[in-house]
Amino acid sequence: MSPSIAFAKGDGAYLWDHNGKRYLDFHAAFGPYLLGHNNREINDAVVQTMNSGSSLYGSGPTELETELAQILCENIDHIEKATMLNTGSEATALAIKLSRAVTSRDHFIVMQGGYNGNSDELACNVFNQLDEIGPRVSPGEYPIRPLGSGTVIQKQKLVHIVNYNDLASVKFICEKYPIAAVITEPVLQNIGVVRPHEGYLAGLRKLADEMGFLLILDEVKTGFRHSFGGYAELCNVAPDLVTYGKAIANGFPISVLGGKAEFMDVIASEDLSKRPLLAGTYNGHPAAVSAAIATLKILKSRGKEIYARLDRLGKLAEDGMNNAFRSKGIEASTARLGSAFSFYFMDHAPSDFHDLLTNHDFTLDVKVRKALIQKGIYFIPLATKQCSVSTSHTVDDIEEMVERFEECLVS
């Protein structure tokens, strides 16, 4: 990735590199920093926990894990039980294993252009060219394209790739193969902000009930960024399993797999032949768990105010960027969900990956991002990547970003 910057410090809405240059940060480390870098309340809670003598025990549940699970289960309707891991990739990998254990099926479906972690079976079809995946097909599926070498995913042929917002293809695959699960980000935020069509997520829920697969919502990015109950709460569609990470602990390394008790209980089944492996030395580390508890307490007590303010700042960014496009006479659009936004050099927000591939100017996208970095505004220099607003950003910060953004546009 170019430019390669060695960052040395983060505080609130800002980053500093090793030369002392300050950047206004809208990358937020791929999204965790909902409450800003090095939030004092969260850091103080972690320090207090570590000074209390709490440690990593590696045996049995802890008081902190129990407290975190209670917060989740008591406040999110579709979570009846939960378990903690370290990364989003671990949570989604466990979700797939658990779906297989529950259904006694092997195959599953993922979305073209979505990202569900780095595990061997899930790391595929993230960024591809048309000549790699072929033209749009519906109903149908796309060829498996591993994200990196060293995998056997193409030989196993248990994963099936369809386009987001394409219910017909999900049904088509389910009629051909024994599908254990469909896993998807409820909003594709790996390629900016791609929203579900009206009825799409409800349609997945209906197909899951009819065809016997589990619906897994990967809310590693969307969870807690847009509401306390994640996007599932906003769209009123209950998943069978859900994964969280990133904003759940404002940057500390923890993830959660939660869901219906009848499925989660299989993790602890007395029948070892039915129990999927759940292991990890650092699962439930007290520093990360206490950070998650502190984050969720802030969001629970002040969430109405926090989410409303983030939405206002996000809209200010969206409106300002759209005005910049108009002032430069550039055909482009901005897509936003609350505090997450992205921009596209096309006359509409994309509905799936093929829409993006055939209409967006990826080269110009990266060019603008690199120019912004030179001006002290940090958008990660990768095309279509989501930008994030935190509670540390101010109106002045958004206005500065918009001003610099317009300067970087080439009419």
C-alpha positions in Angstrom: 0.0 0.0 0.0 1.4 3.4 -1.0 2.1 5.7 0.7 3.4 3.5 3.5 3.2 5.5 6.7 4.6 4.5 10.1 2.1 5.9 12.6 3.4 6.6 16.1 0.4 8.0 18.0 -3.4 8.3 18.0 -5.6 10.5 20.0 -9.2 11.3 19.5 -9.7 12.1 15.8 -6.0 12.5 15.0 -3.0 10.4 14.1 0.7 11.3 14.1 3.4 9.6 12.0 6.9 8.9 13.1 8.0 12.3 11.7 5.5 14.1 13.8 3.1 15.0 11.0 -0.6 15.1 12.1 -3.4 13.6 10.2 -7.2 14.0 10.6 -8.2 10.4 10.7 -11.3 9.0 8.8 -9.9 5.5 8.5 -10.3 4.6 12.2 -8.2 1.4 11.7 -10.9 -0.1 9.4 -13.7 1.1 11.7 -13.2 0.2 15.4 -12.8 3.8 16.7 -16.4 4.8 17.2 -15.4 6.7 20.3 -12.0 8.0 19.1 -8.4 6.9 19.6 -7.4 6.3 23.2 -10.7 7.1 24.7 -9.9 8.0 28.3 -13.0 6.3 29.9 -12.2 3.0 28.2 -8.5 3.2 28.8 -9.1 4.0 32.5 -11.4 1.0 32.8 -8.8 -1.3 31.3 -6.1 0.1 33.6 -8.4 -0.4 36.6 -9.1 -4.0 35.7 -5.4 -4.9 35.2 -4.5 -3.1 38.5 -7.2 -5.1 40.3 -5.3 -8.3 39.9 -7.5 -9.7 37.2 -5.5 -12.0 34.9 -5.8 -14.5 32.0 -6.8 -17.8 33.6 -7.4 -20.1 30.6 -9.9 -22.2 32.6 -13.6 -21.6 32.9 -15.7 -18.5 32.5 -14.7 -15.3 34.4 -16.8 -12.6 36.1 -15.9 -10.1 33.4 -16.9 -12.5 30.6 -20.2 -13.1 32.4 -20.8 -9.4 32.7 -20.2 -8.8 29.1 -22.4 -11.7 28.0 -25.2 -10.4 30.3 -25.0 -6.9 28.7 -25.3 -8.4 25.3 -28.1 -10.9 26.0 -30.2 -8.5 28.1 -30.1 -5.7 25.5 -30.1 -7.5 22.1 -33.1 -9.6 21.4 -31.5 -12.0 18.9 -28.6 -12.8 21.3 -29.5 -15.5 23.9 -26.0 -16.7 24.5 -22.6 -15.5 23.5 -18.9 -16.4 23.4 -15.8 -14.3 23.2 -12.9 -14.6 20.8 -10.1 -12.3 19.7 -10.7 -11.3 16.1 -13.6 -11.0 13.7 -12.0 -13.7 11.6 -12.1 -16.1 14.5 -15.7 -15.3 15.1 -16.9 -15.8 11.5 -14.8 -19.0 11.2 -16.5 -20.4 14.3 -19.9 -19.4 13.0 -19.3 -21.5 9.9 -18.2 -24.5 11.9 -21.1 -24.2 14.2 -23.6 -23.9 11.3 -22.2 -27.2 10.0 -22.4 -28.9 13.3 -26.0 -27.7 13.7 -27.3 -28.6 10.2 -25.0 -31.6 9.4 -24.4 -29.9 6.0 -21.1 -28.8 4.5 -21.8 -26.0 1.9 -22.3 -22.3 2.5 -22.8 -19.1 0.6 -20.9 -15.8 0.7 -21.3 -12.5 -1.1 -19.1 -11.3 -4.0 -17.2 -8.3 -2.8 -17.9 -9.0 0.8 -15.3 -9.7 3.5 -15.9 -12.2 6.3 -12.4 -12.7 7.6 -9.1 -14.3 6.8 -9.9 -18.0 7.5 -9.1 -20.4 4.7 -12.7 -20.9 3.5 -13.9 -17.4 3.9 -11.1 -15.3 2.4 -12.3 -15.3 -1.2 -13.9 -13.1 -3.9 -13.1 -9.8 -2.2 -11.6 -7.7 -4.9 -11.7 -9.1 -8.4 -11.7 -8.0 -12.0 -14.5 -8.9 -14.4 -12.2 -11.2 -16.3 -11.7 -13.2 -13.1 -15.3 -13.7 -12.2 -17.2 -13.2 -15.5 -20.3 -11.2 -16.2 -23.3 -10.9 -14.0 -25.3 -14.1 -13.6 -28.7 -14.5 -11.9 -29.6 -17.0 -10.8 -26.2 -18.5 -10.6 -22.8 -18.3 -8.9 -19.3 -17.0 -9.6 -16.0 -18.9 -9.7 -14.1 -19.1 -6.4 -11.2 -16.7 -6.3 -9.0 -17.1 -3.2 -7.7 -14.0 -1.4 -4.0 -14.9 -1.4 -2.1 -18.1 -2.0 -1.7 -21.2 0.2 -5.4 -22.2 0.4 -7.3 -25.3 -0.7 -10.6 -23.5 -1.1 -10.8 -24.2 -4.8 -10.3 -27.9 -4.3 -12.9 -28.2 -1.6 -15.6 -26.4 -3.5 -17.8 -26.0 -0.5 -18.2 -22.2 -0.7 -20.6 -20.7 -3.2 -20.3 -17.0 -4.3 -23.3 -15.0 -5.3 -23.9 -11.3 -5.6 -25.3 -9.3 -2.7 -29.0 -8.3 -3.2 -29.6 -11.4 -5.3 -32.2 -13.6 -3.6 -32.8 -15.7 -6.7 -29.2 -16.9 -6.7 -29.3 -17.8 -3.0 -32.4 -20.0 -3.7 -30.8 -21.4 -6.8 -27.7 -22.6 -4.9 -29.8 -23.9 -2.0 -31.7 -26.1 -4.5 -28.5 -27.6 -5.8 -26.4 -28.1 -2.6 -26.9 -28.9 1.1 -26.3 -25.3 2.4 -25.4 -25.0 6.1 -25.4 -21.2 6.2 -25.5 -17.9 4.3 -23.0 -15.4 5.8 -23.1 -11.8 4.9 -22.4 -8.3 6.1 -25.9 -6.8 6.4 -24.5 -3.8 4.7 -21.4 -4.4 2.5 -18.9 -2.1 4.2 -15.8 -3.8 2.8 -16.5 -1.9 -0.5 -17.7 1.3 1.0 -21.4 1.4 1.9 -23.6 -0.9 -0.2 -27.1 -1.1 1.3 -29.6 -4.0 1.1 -32.5 -3.6 -1.3 -35.9 -3.3 0.3 -36.9 -6.8 1.5 -33.5 -8.4 0.8 -32.5 -9.3 4.4 -36.0 -10.3 5.2 -35.9 -12.5 2.1 -32.7 -14.2 3.4 -34.5 -14.8 6.7 -37.4 -16.4 4.9 -35.2 -18.6 2.7 -33.3 -19.7 5.8 -36.5 -20.8 7.5 -37.8 -22.5 4.4 -34.6 -24.2 3.3 -33.0 -25.1 6.6 -29.8 -23.1 6.6 -28.6 -20.7 9.3 -28.5 -17.0 8.6 -25.3 -15.5 9.9 -25.0 -11.7 9.9 -21.4 -10.6 10.0 -21.7 -7.4 12.0 -18.0 -7.1 12.7 -18.1 -3.7 11.0 -21.7 -2.6 11.4 -22.2 -3.8 15.0 -22.5 -1.0 17.5 -21.5 1.6 14.9 -25.1 2.4 13.9 -27.1 1.3 16.9 -26.6 -0.8 20.1 -28.3 -3.8 18.5 -26.4 -3.5 15.2 -27.9 -3.3 11.8 -30.1 -6.3 12.6 -32.0 -4.0 15.0 -32.4 -1.3 12.4 -33.7 -3.6 9.8 -35.7 -5.8 12.2 -34.3 -9.0 10.8 -33.1 -11.5 13.4 -30.1 -13.7 12.4 -29.6 -17.2 13.8 -26.0 -16.2 14.6 -24.2 -12.9 14.6 -20.6 -11.8 14.9 -19.3 -8.6 16.4 -15.8 -7.0 16.6 -14.2 -3.6 16.0 -16.5 -1.0 17.6 -17.6 -3.3 20.4 -14.4 -2.5 22.3 -13.3 0.7 20.5 -10.1 -0.8 19.2 -9.2 -3.4 21.7 -8.8 -7.0 20.3 -12.0 -8.9 21.0 -14.9 -10.4 19.0 -18.1 -12.1 19.9 -20.2 -14.8 18.4 -23.8 -14.8 19.6 -27.1 -16.1 18.7 -30.0 -18.4 19.5 -29.4 -20.6 22.5 -30.4 -23.8 20.6 -27.5 -23.2 18.3 -25.0 -21.7 20.7 -25.5 -24.6 23.1 -24.0 -27.0 20.5 -20.6 -25.4 21.3 -20.8 -27.1 24.7 -22.6 -30.3 23.6 -22.0 -33.3 25.8 -21.8 -35.3 22.5 -18.3 -34.6 21.4 -19.0 -35.7 17.9 -21.4 -32.8 17.6 -19.2 -30.1 19.3 -17.2 -27.7 17.1 -13.8 -26.8 18.4 -13.7 -23.5 20.3 -10.2 -22.7 21.5 -7.9 -19.8 21.9 -5.4 -18.9 24.7 -6.3 -15.3 24.7 -10.1 -15.6 24.4 -11.7 -13.5 27.1 -8.6 -11.6 28.0 -9.5 -9.2 30.9 -8.1 -6.1 29.2 -10.2 -6.6 26.0 -13.3 -7.7 27.9 -13.2 -4.7 30.2 -12.8 -2.4 27.2 -15.9 -4.0 25.7 -17.8 -3.6 28.9 -16.8 0.0 29.2 -17.6 0.8 25.6 -21.1 -0.8 25.8 -21.9 1.0 29.0 -21.1 4.3 27.3 -23.2 3.4 24.3 -26.1 2.1 26.5 -26.2 5.1 28.7 -25.5 7.8 26.1 -26.4 6.0 22.9 -29.3 8.2 21.8 -27.1 11.3 22.0 -24.0 9.6 20.5 -25.7 8.0 17.5 -27.7 11.2 16.7 -24.5 13.3 16.8 -22.6 10.8 14.7 -25.4 10.8 12.1 -25.4 14.6 11.9 -21.6 14.6 11.4 -21.9 11.9 8.8 -24.6 13.8 6.9 -22.5 16.9 7.0 -19.7 14.9 5.4 -22.1 13.4 2.8 -23.6 16.8 1.9 -20.3 18.5 1.7 -18.7 15.9 -0.6 -21.8 15.9 -2.9 -21.5 19.7 -3.1 -17.9 19.3 -4.0 -18.7 17.0 -6.8 -21.3 19.4 -8.1 -19.0 22.4 -7.9 -16.4 20.6 -9.9 -18.9 19.2 -12.4 -18.0 15.6 -11.6 -20.5 12.8 -12.0 -20.1 11.0 -8.6 -22.1 10.0 -5.5 -21.7 9.5 -1.8 -23.1 6.6 0.1 -23.6 6.8 3.8 -25.0 4.9 6.8 -24.8 6.9 10.0 -21.2 7.6 10.7 -19.9 5.4 7.8 -19.5 6.8 4.3 -17.8 6.3 1.0 -17.7 8.0 -2.4 -18.1 6.6 -5.9 -17.3 8.0 -9.3 -20.6 6.9 -10.7 -24.0 8.5 -10.9 -25.5 6.2 -8.2 -24.6 4.3 -5.1 -23.7 0.7 -6.1 -26.1 -2.2 -5.4 -23.6 -5.0 -5.7 -20.0 -5.7 -6.8 -20.7 -6.0 -10.5 -22.4 -2.6 -10.4 -19.2 -1.2 -8.8 -16.8 -3.0 -11.3 -18.6 -1.7 -14.3 -19.2 1.9 -13.3 -16.7 3.1 -10.7 -13.3 4.8 -11.5 -11.0 2.9 -9.2 -7.9 4.7 -10.4 -9.3 8.1 -9.7 -10.6 7.0 -6.3 -7.1 6.1 -5.2 -5.6 9.2 -6.7 -8.0 11.4 -4.6 -7.2 9.4 -1.4 -3.4 9.9 -1.9 -3.8 13.6 -2.5 -5.9 13.9 0.7 -3.1 12.2 2.7 -0.6 14.7 1.4 -3.0 17.4 2.8 -3.2 15.7 6.2 -6.5 14.0 5.8 -6.2 10.2 6.2 -8.5 8.1 4.0 -6.8 4.8 3.6 -5.4 4.7 0.0 -7.5 1.7 -1.2 -10.4 2.2 -3.6 -13.9 2.2 -2.2 -12.9 1.6 1.4 -15.3 2.9 4.0 -14.6 6.1 5.9 -15.7 6.5 9.5 -16.6 9.4 11.8 -16.0 9.1 15.6 -17.4 11.0 18.6 -14.0 12.8 18.7 -14.7 14.5 15.3 -16.1 18.0 15.4 -18.0 20.1 12.8 -14.8 21.9 12.1 -13.0 18.6 11.4 -15.7 17.6 8.9 -15.6 21.0 7.2 -11.8 20.8 6.9 -12.1 17.4 5.4 -14.7 18.6 2.8 -12.6 21.6 1.9 -9.5 19.4 1.3 -11.6 16.9 -0.5 -12.8 19.5 -3.0 -9.2 20.7 -3.5 -8.2 17.1 -4.4 -10.9 16.6 -7.0 -9.9 17.0 -10.7 -12.8 18.3 -12.9 
